[in-house]
């Protein structure tokens, strides 16, 4: 699985080289490669793995969505009020009327 390292993983060890139920350090099968993610003939670290590519696409689309949401929120919260419009709304009103419209 992607996105974490072995010392924080709560699952049993899975060899990234042969997909066996042991750590990479104790792997005796140096010639046979099997992906622990998709079962393909490559190591789990292969960046061309279809499972990895799908994971990257998902992460990238989530990051783009989060970035767009952040930018949209920044645009709406950091806009300065249009002083000309405010002035037009206030002209001809008494102080009491202005104070009641601000609440």
CORTAVEN-V245132 format. One record per pair of residues at least 12 apart in sequence whose ideal C-beta (glycine too) atoms are under 10 Angstrom apart, sorted by the first residue. I is the first residue (numbers start at 1). J is the second residue. D is the distance in Angstrom with one decimal. If there is no record, write none. Layout:
# CORTAVEN-V245132
I,J,D
I,J,D
This chain:
# CORTAVEN-V245132
1,14,8.4
1,36,8.3
1,37,7.2
1,44,9.0
1,51,9.2
1,55,8.8
2,37,7.7
2,44,8.9
2,49,9.4
2,51,8.2
2,52,6.4
2,55,5.0
2,56,8.3
2,59,8.5
3,55,7.7
3,59,7.9
6,23,7.4
6,24,8.7
13,25,9.4
13,26,8.5
14,36,4.6
14,37,9.2
14,44,7.7
15,27,4.9
15,28,9.8
15,29,8.0
15,34,8.7
15,36,6.9
15,43,9.1
15,44,8.1
16,33,9.7
16,34,9.9
16,35,8.4
16,36,6.0
16,37,9.0
16,43,5.6
16,44,3.8
16,45,5.6
16,46,9.4
17,29,7.1
17,30,7.3
17,31,9.8
17,32,8.5
17,33,6.3
17,34,8.0
17,35,9.5
17,36,8.8
17,42,9.8
17,43,5.3
17,44,7.6
17,45,8.5
18,30,8.4
18,31,9.2
18,32,5.7
18,33,6.7
18,34,5.3
18,35,9.4
18,36,8.4
18,43,8.4
18,44,9.5
19,32,9.5
19,33,8.8
19,34,4.2
19,35,6.4
19,36,4.1
19,37,8.4
19,38,9.6
19,39,7.2
19,40,9.7
19,43,9.1
19,44,7.2
20,32,9.5
20,34,8.2
20,36,8.6
21,36,9.8
24,43,9.2
24,44,9.3
24,45,9.6
33,46,8.6
35,49,5.7
35,50,9.2
35,51,7.5
35,52,8.8
36,49,9.7
36,51,9.5
37,49,5.8
37,50,8.6
37,51,4.1
37,52,6.6
37,54,9.8
37,55,8.5
38,50,5.7
38,51,4.4
38,52,8.2
38,53,10.0
38,54,9.5
39,51,9.3
89,101,7.9
